[in-house]
Amino acid sequence: MLDFIRLLRTRYQFVLNHIVEFSAYRIGYENSVRGLIFAEACLKKSELIRCNPDYPIQVVVLGPTQAGKSTLVNLITRQELAGVSPLAGFTVQPQGICHGVEYAEMRDLDDYFSSLQSHCSNAAGLDRDKSFALDQAQKTNHNPLIPCVVWDTPDFDSVDAEGYINGVLRSAALADAIVLVVSKDKYADQSVWDMVALLEPIANPMVVCINKTPENSAPVLIESFLEKWKNLRNDPAPPIHTLCYRDSDDLSENPDRELFPLVRLINKVTAQINRKQYPMRVRQMLRDQWTGWVEPVKCEHNDLDEWREAIDEAIANALVMYKRDYLDHPRQNETFHRALLELLSLLEIPALASAFVQVRRVVTWPLRQTLKLVKTIAKSESQGSKYTQEVKILEGISEHLLIQLSEKLLKKIEETPGQDTWWTQIGAQLRHDKENLLNRFRLDAERYYIDFLPEIEKAASRLYRKLENQPAILNSLRATRVTTDAVAVALAIKTSGLGIHDVVVTPAVLSITSMLTESALGSYMNKVVTDLKHRQFEIVKTRLFEKLLKEHLYRLPEKLSKTDKFGIAKEILAAAESKLA
């Protein structure tokens, strides 16, 4: 699960880097990135406490800019380790202060914070918005705060917050208890309540500190805060502590009066920590947020599925056309006619063959030239469609298929205005590949035509072997063959050898077909015809429409720009979702 959340987060960030600033998706994607960073860190926290249940308690101070977080951290730890400045956004890295905790106990933080580099707060030469600090507090006898690590964090609402939000969210997930620091000017900001909503699923104990509160305003601010909490969250509101407004953040004059109650509240809520429930809460958070996180990934899957369904439908329609317009068409299917011509050659009568051979060479010269040209198609493939009706029909069907897909794309674009980027890109890619794809289809159709000739010879041989078991029928057919040749000779003399299809092919085919159909072999001939058509259909389906057209069209989305795609495979998503059950 952790690997998938990390993958999903990186894909969101990649897509965000290529989305225009004012895109409608941008804000939603940014929120998803924050949620995924937090979820990733929560999963790592679960692993951390699983391996080390006695890991030191982590108290994390969160809040918007200028709320006084760093000052508060210094005061409750009685240290001056957190950097303080009147400038907004001064703190840009998480900083942990080990109070009553040995530095050595804080192992595994480097792995937990992942890409953030660890150092001490006074280290120089570091990119601080890509690091975290860990410092050891000096021991003191005057601080009632329980042993823990107190974390100061950057703000989450300034203009520059995106640069260090990673550290903020990872700190928030590390927390066993949270101190939310807001000022009277910031407590109602949407960014504050976005953070409060983000923290709800893990339900860590929390203390709210409203800083810089004007005198006599505390009850009104507390009531307003509680009302907002009630409208947003379903769990009981946390305890609220107010700190009065001063010209300076220095509370050193009398810290016990205002800070000790806050420290006691922190000690009290830490007693509510239940680490055993943390993994279950994290799992529930994943379930609650999952649909929103994976929605764009599933949209890509749905688009891809719909595209493939359109391809499958178009190919199914194309195969129906092929059967209707060629295989089952009584006048278009040349294949069986060619098989019968092969049978004519096998019906030669040795005694008479030599008498007719010279004449037949003259009469069948056009046919032999055609077959010769057919055999040279492999070398000159561009001529194939000129010599076979089947290739012409297949060419027309392939063009119709691509037109059908183009119309589907246009319809989809019209149906999804504003969300049609994927379909628009597919349409553009299809137009780009169309001419080359049709040329490849035509050339492969011509190769198929040549490669299928042995199947025709096999069909003729099957008929001839069956005829050998029926001498009477065989002799009748041979007699018809002689008569047909005699007629062909007479017609050749009359027509000067022109029109081989009319002179030789049609009379011979009609005679042989008629006799076979009316004989006892009629049913066997029909079986040969059916088997030949079936074999032809399966080869055309597999070789031309599935291995060529379908595979190319299925891979078309792979050619699209990856900059606005999540590109997470359906199998990877399914494996991750199975772990949520």
C-alpha positions as CSV (number, residue, x, y, z in Angstrom):
1,M,0.0,0.0,0.0
2,L,2.8,2.4,0.9
3,D,4.4,1.8,-2.5
4,F,1.2,2.5,-4.3
5,I,0.4,5.7,-2.3
6,R,3.9,6.9,-3.1
7,L,3.5,6.1,-6.8
8,L,0.1,7.9,-6.9
9,R,1.5,10.9,-5.2
10,T,4.5,11.2,-7.6
11,R,2.1,10.8,-10.6
12,Y,-0.1,13.6,-9.2
13,Q,3.0,15.8,-8.8
14,F,4.2,15.0,-12.3
15,V,0.8,15.9,-13.8
16,L,0.6,19.1,-11.7
17,N,4.0,20.2,-13.1
18,H,2.5,20.1,-16.6
19,I,-0.9,21.7,-15.9
20,V,-1.4,25.3,-16.7
21,E,-1.7,27.5,-13.6
22,F,-5.5,28.3,-13.9
23,S,-6.6,24.8,-14.9
24,A,-9.9,23.6,-13.3
25,Y,-8.0,20.5,-12.1
26,R,-5.2,22.2,-10.4
27,I,-6.7,23.0,-7.0
28,G,-8.2,19.6,-6.7
29,Y,-5.0,17.9,-7.6
30,E,-3.0,20.0,-5.2
31,N,-5.4,19.0,-2.4
32,S,-4.9,15.3,-3.4
33,V,-1.2,15.7,-3.3
34,R,-1.4,17.0,0.3
35,G,-3.6,14.2,1.3
36,L,-1.4,11.6,-0.3
37,I,1.8,13.0,1.4
38,F,0.0,12.9,4.7
39,A,-1.3,9.3,4.0
40,E,2.2,8.2,3.0
41,A,3.6,9.6,6.2
42,C,0.8,8.0,8.3
43,L,1.7,4.6,6.8
44,K,5.3,5.1,7.7
45,K,4.3,6.2,11.2
46,S,2.3,3.0,11.5
47,E,5.4,1.0,10.6
48,L,7.5,3.0,13.0
49,I,5.4,2.3,16.0
50,R,4.9,-1.3,15.0
51,C,8.6,-1.9,15.0
52,N,9.1,0.3,18.2
53,P,6.0,0.6,20.3
54,D,7.9,2.6,23.0
55,Y,9.1,5.3,20.5
56,P,9.2,8.7,22.3
57,I,6.0,10.7,22.3
58,Q,5.9,13.3,19.5
59,V,4.1,16.6,20.2
60,V,3.7,18.6,17.0
61,V,2.9,22.3,17.0
62,L,0.9,23.3,13.8
63,G,-0.5,26.7,12.7
64,P,-0.8,29.3,10.1
65,T,1.8,32.1,9.5
66,Q,2.5,34.6,12.3
67,A,0.5,32.5,14.8
68,G,3.5,32.4,17.2
69,K,4.4,28.7,16.8
70,S,8.1,29.0,17.3
71,T,7.8,31.3,20.3
72,L,5.4,28.9,21.9
73,V,7.7,25.9,21.3
74,N,10.6,27.8,23.0
75,L,8.4,28.7,25.9
76,I,6.9,25.3,26.6
77,T,10.3,23.6,26.3
78,R,12.1,26.4,28.2
79,Q,14.7,26.6,25.4
80,E,15.8,29.1,22.8
81,L,16.3,26.6,20.0
82,A,13.4,27.4,17.6
83,G,14.2,30.4,15.4
84,V,11.9,33.4,16.0
85,S,11.4,36.4,13.7
86,P,8.7,39.0,13.1
87,L,8.9,38.2,9.4
88,A,6.2,35.8,8.1
89,G,7.4,32.5,6.8
90,F,10.7,32.5,8.8
91,T,10.4,28.8,9.8
92,V,10.8,26.7,6.7
93,Q,11.7,23.3,8.1
94,P,10.4,21.0,10.8
95,Q,12.5,21.2,14.0
96,G,12.3,18.7,16.8
97,I,13.4,19.5,20.3
98,C,14.1,16.5,22.5
99,H,12.8,17.3,25.9
100,G,13.6,14.6,28.5
101,V,14.4,12.3,25.5
102,E,17.8,11.2,24.5
103,Y,18.8,12.1,20.9
104,A,19.8,8.5,20.3
105,E,16.3,7.4,20.9
106,M,15.1,9.2,17.8
107,R,16.4,6.7,15.3
108,D,14.6,5.9,12.0
109,L,13.7,9.6,11.5
110,D,15.8,9.8,8.4
111,D,13.8,7.0,6.8
112,Y,10.5,8.5,8.1
113,F,11.1,12.0,6.6
114,S,12.3,10.4,3.4
115,S,13.6,13.1,1.1
116,L,14.2,15.6,3.9
117,Q,17.8,15.8,5.1
118,S,18.5,15.8,8.9
119,H,20.8,18.2,10.7
120,C,21.0,20.3,13.8
121,S,19.4,23.7,13.8
122,N,22.7,25.6,13.8
123,A,24.1,23.7,10.8
124,A,25.0,25.9,7.9
125,G,24.9,25.5,4.1
126,L,21.7,23.5,3.9
127,D,18.6,23.9,1.8
128,R,16.4,24.3,4.8
129,D,13.0,23.8,3.1
130,K,14.2,20.3,2.1
131,S,15.5,19.3,5.5
132,F,14.5,18.8,9.2
133,A,16.4,19.6,12.4
134,L,16.6,17.7,15.6
135,D,18.1,19.3,18.7
136,Q,18.7,18.1,22.3
137,A,17.2,20.3,25.0
138,Q,19.2,21.0,28.1
139,K,17.8,19.4,31.2
140,T,15.9,21.7,33.6
141,N,14.1,21.1,36.9
142,H,11.5,23.8,36.3
143,N,9.5,22.4,33.4
144,P,6.5,20.1,34.1
145,L,6.2,19.1,30.4
146,I,6.3,15.3,30.1
147,P,9.3,13.7,28.3
148,C,8.6,14.1,24.6
149,V,9.9,15.6,21.3
150,V,8.2,18.9,20.6
151,W,8.2,19.9,16.9
152,D,8.1,23.4,15.5
153,T,6.8,23.4,12.0
154,P,6.5,25.9,9.1
155,D,3.2,27.5,8.3
156,F,0.8,25.9,5.9
157,D,-1.0,29.0,4.5
158,S,1.6,31.4,3.1
159,V,2.4,32.0,-0.6
160,D,5.6,30.0,-0.2
161,A,4.0,27.1,1.8
162,E,4.0,24.8,-1.2
163,G,7.8,24.8,-1.0
164,Y,7.9,23.2,2.4
165,I,4.4,21.7,2.9
166,N,6.0,18.2,2.6
167,G,7.7,18.8,6.0
168,V,4.6,20.1,7.6
169,L,2.4,17.2,6.6
170,R,5.0,14.6,7.5
171,S,5.4,16.3,10.9
172,A,1.6,16.2,11.4
173,A,1.5,12.5,10.6
174,L,4.3,11.8,13.1
175,A,2.4,13.4,15.9
176,D,1.0,11.5,18.8
177,A,-0.6,14.8,20.1
178,I,-1.1,18.1,18.3
179,V,-1.0,21.7,19.5
180,L,-2.9,23.8,17.0
181,V,-1.8,27.4,17.4
182,V,-3.9,30.1,15.8
183,S,-4.3,33.9,16.3
184,K,-7.5,35.9,16.6
185,D,-6.9,37.0,13.1
186,K,-6.2,33.6,11.6
187,Y,-8.4,31.1,13.4
188,A,-11.3,31.4,10.9
189,D,-9.1,31.1,7.8
190,Q,-10.0,28.3,5.4
191,S,-6.5,27.0,5.4
192,V,-6.8,26.3,9.2
193,W,-9.9,24.4,8.8
194,D,-8.6,22.5,5.8
195,M,-5.8,21.3,8.1
196,V,-8.3,20.5,10.9
197,A,-10.3,18.4,8.4
198,L,-7.1,16.6,7.2
199,L,-6.2,15.6,10.7
200,E,-9.7,14.3,11.6
201,P,-9.4,10.6,10.4
202,I,-6.3,9.8,12.6
203,A,-8.1,11.5,15.6
204,N,-4.9,12.4,17.5
205,P,-5.4,14.1,20.8
206,M,-5.3,17.9,20.3
207,V,-5.0,21.1,22.2
208,V,-6.0,24.4,20.6
209,C,-4.1,27.6,21.5
210,I,-5.6,30.9,20.4
211,N,-2.7,33.3,20.7
212,K,-2.7,37.1,20.7
213,T,-6.2,37.2,22.2
214,P,-7.4,40.7,23.3
215,E,-8.5,41.0,26.9
216,N,-12.2,40.1,27.5
217,S,-12.4,38.6,23.9
218,A,-11.5,35.0,24.9
219,P,-15.1,33.7,25.5
220,V,-16.3,35.0,22.1
221,L,-13.3,33.5,20.2
222,I,-13.7,30.2,22.0
223,E,-17.4,30.0,21.2
224,S,-16.8,30.9,17.6
225,F,-14.1,28.3,17.3
226,L,-16.3,25.6,18.8
227,E,-19.1,26.4,16.5
228,K,-16.8,26.0,13.4
229,W,-15.5,22.7,14.8
230,K,-19.0,21.4,15.3
231,N,-19.9,22.3,11.7
232,L,-16.8,20.5,10.3
233,R,-16.0,17.6,12.5
234,N,-18.1,14.9,14.2
235,D,-15.8,14.2,17.2
236,P,-15.8,16.3,20.4
237,A,-13.9,19.6,20.3
238,P,-10.5,19.7,21.9
239,P,-9.6,21.8,24.9
240,I,-8.9,25.4,24.1
241,H,-6.4,27.7,25.8
242,T,-6.0,31.4,25.1
243,L,-2.9,33.6,25.4
244,C,-3.4,37.3,25.8
245,Y,-2.2,39.8,23.2
246,R,1.1,41.6,24.0
247,D,3.2,44.1,22.1
248,S,5.9,41.5,22.3
249,D,5.8,37.7,22.3
250,D,8.0,37.7,25.3
251,L,6.2,35.9,28.2
252,S,9.2,35.6,30.4
253,E,7.9,38.0,33.0
254,N,5.4,35.5,34.4
255,P,5.3,32.3,32.2
256,D,3.8,30.1,34.9
257,R,0.5,32.1,34.9
258,E,-0.4,31.5,31.3
259,L,1.9,28.7,30.0
260,F,1.7,26.2,32.8
261,P,-2.1,25.6,32.2
262,L,-1.2,25.0,28.5
263,V,1.5,22.6,29.5
264,R,-0.8,20.8,31.8
265,L,-3.4,20.5,29.0
266,I,-0.7,19.0,26.7
267,N,0.3,16.5,29.5
268,K,-3.4,15.6,29.9
269,V,-4.1,15.0,26.2
270,T,-0.9,12.9,25.8
271,A,-2.5,10.5,28.4
272,Q,-5.2,9.8,25.8
273,I,-2.7,8.5,23.2
274,N,-3.6,5.1,21.9
275,R,-1.0,3.9,19.4
276,K,-2.7,0.5,19.0
277,Q,-5.6,2.2,17.2
278,Y,-3.5,4.3,15.0
279,P,-3.0,1.8,12.1
280,M,-6.8,1.1,12.0
281,R,-7.5,4.9,11.8
282,V,-5.0,5.2,9.0
283,R,-6.6,2.4,7.1
284,Q,-10.0,4.0,7.6
285,M,-8.6,7.3,6.3
286,L,-7.4,5.5,3.2
287,R,-10.8,4.0,2.6
288,D,-12.5,7.4,3.1
289,Q,-10.2,9.3,0.7
290,W,-9.6,6.5,-1.8
291,T,-12.4,7.3,-4.3
292,G,-11.3,10.9,-4.7
293,W,-7.6,10.1,-5.0
294,V,-8.0,7.4,-7.7
295,E,-10.8,9.1,-9.7
296,P,-8.5,10.5,-12.4
297,V,-6.7,7.2,-12.6
298,K,-10.0,5.3,-13.1
299,C,-11.1,7.9,-15.6
300,E,-8.1,7.0,-17.7
301,H,-8.9,3.3,-17.3
302,N,-12.5,4.0,-18.3
303,D,-11.5,6.0,-21.4
304,L,-9.1,3.2,-22.4
305,D,-11.8,0.6,-21.9
306,E,-14.3,2.6,-23.9
307,W,-11.7,3.1,-26.7
308,R,-11.0,-0.6,-26.8
309,E,-14.7,-1.5,-26.8
310,A,-15.1,0.8,-29.8
311,I,-12.3,-1.0,-31.6
312,D,-13.7,-4.4,-30.8
313,E,-17.1,-3.3,-32.0
314,A,-15.7,-1.8,-35.2
315,I,-13.7,-5.0,-35.9
316,A,-16.7,-7.2,-35.3
317,N,-18.7,-5.1,-37.8
318,A,-15.8,-5.3,-40.3
319,L,-15.8,-9.1,-40.1
320,V,-19.6,-9.2,-40.6
321,M,-19.0,-7.1,-43.8
322,Y,-16.2,-9.5,-44.9
323,K,-18.5,-12.5,-44.6
324,R,-21.5,-10.8,-46.2
325,D,-19.7,-9.0,-49.1
326,Y,-17.1,-11.7,-49.9
327,L,-17.2,-15.2,-48.3
328,D,-21.0,-15.6,-48.5
329,H,-21.5,-13.6,-51.6
330,P,-22.3,-15.9,-54.6
331,R,-20.5,-13.9,-57.1
332,Q,-17.6,-12.3,-55.1
333,N,-16.0,-15.3,-53.5
334,E,-13.1,-16.2,-55.8
335,T,-11.6,-18.7,-53.4
336,F,-13.8,-21.7,-54.1
337,H,-13.7,-21.0,-57.8
338,R,-9.9,-21.1,-57.6
339,A,-10.2,-24.4,-55.8
340,L,-12.3,-25.9,-58.6
341,L,-9.8,-24.7,-61.1
342,E,-7.2,-26.6,-59.2
343,L,-9.5,-29.6,-59.4
344,L,-9.8,-29.2,-63.2
345,S,-6.0,-29.7,-63.4
346,L,-6.3,-32.9,-61.3
347,L,-9.0,-34.3,-63.6
348,E,-6.6,-34.7,-66.6
349,I,-7.1,-38.0,-68.6
350,P,-3.5,-39.1,-69.5
351,A,-4.4,-40.5,-72.9
352,L,-6.1,-37.2,-74.0
353,A,-4.0,-34.7,-72.1
354,S,-1.3,-34.5,-74.7
355,A,-3.8,-33.9,-77.5
356,F,-5.2,-30.9,-75.7
357,V,-2.1,-29.6,-73.9
358,Q,-0.9,-27.3,-76.7
359,V,-4.3,-25.8,-77.4
360,R,-4.9,-25.4,-73.7
361,R,-1.7,-23.5,-73.3
362,V,-3.0,-21.0,-75.9
363,V,-6.5,-20.9,-74.4
364,T,-5.4,-20.5,-70.8
365,W,-2.5,-18.2,-71.5
366,P,-4.3,-15.2,-69.9
367,L,-5.0,-17.4,-66.8
368,R,-1.4,-18.5,-66.6
369,Q,-0.2,-15.0,-66.9
370,T,-2.5,-13.9,-64.1
371,L,-1.2,-16.7,-61.8
372,K,2.4,-15.7,-62.7
373,L,1.6,-12.1,-61.7
374,V,0.0,-13.4,-58.5
375,K,3.3,-15.2,-57.6
376,T,5.3,-12.0,-58.1
377,I,3.1,-10.0,-55.7
378,A,5.5,-10.7,-52.9
379,K,8.1,-8.7,-54.8
380,S,5.8,-6.1,-56.0
381,E,3.2,-5.9,-53.3
382,S,1.6,-2.6,-54.4
383,Q,0.1,-4.4,-57.5
384,G,-1.8,-7.0,-55.4
385,S,-5.1,-5.2,-55.1
386,K,-5.2,-4.9,-58.9
387,Y,-5.5,-8.7,-59.3
388,T,-7.8,-9.9,-56.6
389,Q,-11.3,-8.9,-55.7
390,E,-10.8,-10.1,-52.1
391,V,-8.0,-7.6,-51.4
392,K,-10.1,-4.8,-52.9
393,I,-13.0,-5.7,-50.6
394,L,-10.7,-5.9,-47.5
395,E,-9.2,-2.5,-48.4
396,G,-12.7,-0.9,-48.4
397,I,-13.6,-2.6,-45.1
398,S,-10.5,-1.3,-43.4
399,E,-11.2,2.2,-44.5
400,H,-14.8,1.9,-43.3
401,L,-13.5,0.6,-39.9
402,L,-11.3,3.7,-39.4
403,I,-14.1,6.0,-40.4
404,Q,-16.4,4.4,-37.9
405,L,-13.8,4.9,-35.2
406,S,-13.3,8.5,-36.2
407,E,-17.1,9.1,-35.9
408,K,-17.1,7.5,-32.5
409,L,-14.3,9.9,-31.4
410,L,-16.1,13.0,-32.6
411,K,-19.3,11.9,-30.8
412,K,-17.4,11.3,-27.6
413,I,-15.8,14.8,-27.8
414,E,-19.2,16.3,-28.3
415,E,-20.6,14.4,-25.3
416,T,-17.8,15.5,-22.8
417,P,-17.1,19.2,-23.4
418,G,-14.3,20.4,-21.2
419,Q,-13.3,16.8,-20.4
420,D,-12.4,15.6,-23.9
421,T,-8.6,16.0,-23.8
422,W,-7.9,12.3,-24.0
423,W,-10.4,11.7,-26.8
424,T,-9.1,14.7,-28.8
425,Q,-5.6,13.4,-28.5
426,I,-6.6,9.9,-29.6
427,G,-8.4,11.4,-32.6
428,A,-5.4,13.4,-33.6
429,Q,-3.1,10.4,-33.3
430,L,-5.6,8.3,-35.4
431,R,-5.6,10.9,-38.2
432,H,-1.8,10.9,-38.1
433,D,-1.5,7.1,-38.3
434,K,-4.4,6.5,-40.7
435,E,-2.6,6.5,-44.1
436,N,0.3,4.4,-42.9
437,L,-2.0,2.0,-41.2
438,L,-4.1,1.5,-44.3
439,N,-1.0,1.0,-46.4
440,R,0.2,-1.7,-44.0
441,F,-3.2,-3.3,-44.1
442,R,-3.2,-3.4,-47.9
443,L,0.3,-4.9,-48.1
444,D,-0.4,-7.5,-45.5
445,A,-3.7,-8.4,-47.3
446,E,-1.7,-9.0,-50.4
447,R,0.7,-11.2,-48.6
448,Y,-2.1,-13.1,-47.0
449,Y,-3.6,-13.6,-50.5
450,I,-0.3,-15.3,-51.7
451,D,0.1,-17.3,-48.4
452,F,-3.5,-18.7,-48.7
453,L,-3.0,-20.3,-52.1
454,P,-1.7,-23.6,-50.6
455,E,-5.0,-23.8,-48.6
456,I,-6.9,-23.7,-51.9
457,E,-4.7,-26.5,-53.4
458,K,-5.4,-28.6,-50.2
459,A,-9.1,-28.1,-50.7
460,A,-8.9,-29.3,-54.3
461,S,-6.8,-32.3,-53.3
462,R,-9.4,-33.3,-50.7
463,L,-12.1,-33.3,-53.3
464,Y,-10.0,-35.3,-55.7
465,R,-9.1,-37.9,-53.1
466,K,-12.7,-38.3,-52.3
467,L,-13.5,-38.7,-56.0
468,E,-11.0,-41.4,-56.4
469,N,-13.2,-43.5,-54.1
470,Q,-16.2,-42.9,-56.5
471,P,-14.9,-44.1,-59.9
472,A,-18.2,-43.6,-61.7
473,I,-18.4,-39.9,-60.6
474,L,-14.7,-39.4,-61.4
475,N,-15.1,-40.8,-64.9
476,S,-18.2,-38.6,-65.5
477,L,-16.3,-35.5,-64.4
478,R,-13.3,-36.5,-66.6
479,A,-15.7,-36.8,-69.5
480,T,-17.1,-33.4,-68.7
481,R,-13.6,-32.1,-68.4
482,V,-12.9,-33.3,-72.0
483,T,-16.1,-31.8,-73.3
484,T,-15.4,-28.5,-71.5
485,D,-11.9,-28.4,-73.1
486,A,-13.4,-29.1,-76.5
487,V,-15.9,-26.3,-76.1
488,A,-13.1,-24.0,-74.8
489,V,-11.0,-24.8,-77.9
490,A,-13.9,-24.0,-80.2
491,L,-14.6,-20.8,-78.3
492,A,-11.0,-19.9,-78.4
493,I,-10.9,-20.2,-82.2
494,K,-14.1,-18.1,-82.4
495,T,-13.0,-15.4,-80.0
496,S,-9.2,-15.4,-80.8
497,G,-8.4,-16.6,-77.3
498,L,-9.8,-13.6,-75.6
499,G,-11.6,-13.6,-72.2
500,I,-10.2,-16.5,-70.2
501,H,-12.8,-16.1,-67.5
502,D,-15.6,-16.5,-70.0
503,V,-13.8,-19.1,-72.1
504,V,-12.3,-21.5,-69.6
505,V,-13.1,-20.6,-66.1
506,T,-16.9,-20.1,-66.1
507,P,-17.9,-23.2,-68.2
508,A,-15.5,-25.4,-66.3
509,V,-16.5,-24.2,-62.9
510,L,-20.2,-24.4,-63.7
511,S,-20.0,-27.9,-65.1
512,I,-17.9,-29.3,-62.2
513,T,-19.9,-27.5,-59.6
514,S,-23.2,-28.7,-61.1
515,M,-22.1,-32.3,-61.3
516,L,-20.5,-32.4,-57.8
517,T,-23.6,-30.8,-56.3
518,E,-26.0,-33.3,-57.9
519,S,-23.8,-36.3,-57.2
520,A,-23.5,-38.3,-54.0
521,L,-20.5,-36.1,-53.1
522,G,-22.7,-33.0,-52.9
523,S,-22.7,-32.9,-49.1
524,Y,-18.9,-33.5,-48.9
525,M,-18.3,-30.7,-51.4
526,N,-20.4,-28.4,-49.2
527,K,-18.3,-29.4,-46.2
528,V,-15.1,-28.6,-48.1
529,V,-16.6,-25.2,-49.1
530,T,-17.5,-24.5,-45.5
531,D,-14.1,-25.6,-44.1
532,L,-12.3,-23.5,-46.7
533,K,-14.4,-20.4,-45.8
534,H,-14.0,-21.0,-42.1
535,R,-10.2,-21.3,-42.5
536,Q,-10.1,-18.2,-44.7
537,F,-12.2,-16.2,-42.2
538,E,-10.1,-17.2,-39.2
539,I,-6.8,-16.3,-41.0
540,V,-8.2,-12.9,-42.1
541,K,-9.6,-12.2,-38.6
542,T,-6.4,-13.1,-36.8
543,R,-3.8,-11.9,-39.2
544,L,-5.3,-8.7,-40.6
545,F,-7.9,-7.5,-38.1
546,E,-6.5,-8.6,-34.8
547,K,-2.7,-8.8,-35.1
548,L,-2.5,-5.8,-37.4
549,L,-5.4,-3.4,-36.9
550,K,-6.5,-4.2,-33.4
551,E,-3.0,-4.4,-31.9
552,H,-2.1,-1.1,-33.6
553,L,-5.2,0.7,-32.5
554,Y,-5.0,-0.8,-28.9
555,R,-1.5,0.7,-28.6
556,L,-2.5,4.1,-30.0
557,P,-2.9,5.6,-26.5
558,E,0.8,4.7,-25.8
559,K,1.8,7.3,-28.3
560,L,0.0,10.1,-26.6
561,S,1.8,12.7,-24.5
562,K,2.5,11.4,-21.0
563,T,2.7,14.8,-19.4
564,D,-1.0,14.9,-18.4
565,K,-1.4,11.2,-17.8
566,F,-1.2,9.2,-14.6
567,G,-0.3,6.1,-16.5
568,I,-1.0,3.7,-13.6
569,A,-1.9,0.2,-14.9
570,K,-5.3,-1.2,-14.0
571,E,-3.6,-4.3,-12.4
572,I,-1.5,-2.1,-10.1
573,L,-4.6,-0.2,-8.9
574,A,-6.6,-3.4,-8.4
575,A,-3.8,-4.9,-6.3
576,A,-3.7,-1.8,-4.1
577,E,-7.5,-1.8,-3.7
578,S,-7.5,-5.5,-2.7
579,K,-5.4,-4.5,0.4
580,L,-8.1,-2.0,1.5
581,A,-10.6,-4.7,2.1
